[in-house]
Amino acid sequence: MRSAPRLSLLTLALGATLLAVPASPAAAAPTCRGEAATLVGSEGATLTGTEGRDVVVTDAAVAVDTLGGDDLVCITGSPPPGGGVR
């Protein structure tokens, strides 16, 4: 009958340990000049915006077509070999 209290104590100790471990922080959402990005690229990607306002973070995209709107574009990441801003 002594195993039941030990098991309960072990369960309680394990639960307390799991609660004490901090959760890893979520990755911060990309921003451009303090505004949340509405379009985020990736290496080698071609991005196409909207007719409205876009907040674009290129993140090494090779081409961006923002279409209409009063857009904000932040060029980030490294261009692929032979690439760059045109």
N, C-alpha and C positions, 0 to 999 in steps of 0.2 A: 504494500500500500504506500510505501514511501516514494515510489517512482512517480506517482501523480503530482505531488508537490514539486519535485525536482523538474519535471517536464513543464509545469506551469511557470516556475521561476526562470527556466531556460527560455521559454517563449516570451516572457516579459522582458528579459534582458535583450533578446534579439530584437524585439519590437522597439525598445528604447534606443538601441544602436542605430536602427534604420531611421528613426526620427531625428537623430542627432547629426546624421550625415547631410550636409547642405546639398541641395539640388544644383546641378550645373546650370549656369545662366544660359538663357536662350540667345541665339545669335541676334545681334542688333540688326534691325531692318535697314537696308541701304537708304541713305539720304543724299540730297544734293542741295548745298547751301542751306541746310537745316530743314528742308522740305522732304517729306516721305516720297520715295521714288514710286512712280506709277508704272515704270517700265525698266526692267533690269536685264542687261545683256549677259552674255557669257563669251568665252574666248572663241573667236572666229564667227560669231553669230551676226546675222543681219537683223536689225530691229526696225519695226514699222510702227509709228505712233498713231495717233488718232487726229481727227479734225479739231478736237478740243485741246485743252492745256495738258501737256505731258511733262512729267518730271522724270528725266531719263538719266540713269547711271549706266554707262557703256560697259564697264567691267571687261574690257578687251574685245568688245564686239568690233567687227571690221567695217560695218556700214550702219548708218542710222538715217532713216527717212522720217522726219517728224510730222510731215503733212501740215495741217493748219494749226492754228492756236498760238498762244503766247507761251512757247515751250521753254523749259529750262533743261540744259544738257550738261552733265558733268562727265568728262572723259577720264576714265579710271582704268587701271590694269595696264598690262604691257601688250603692245601690239604684237601679232605673230611675226616671225622673221619675214622681212620684205614688206611688211605692212606699215601703216601709219595713218595719220590724219590727212585727208585730201580735201 
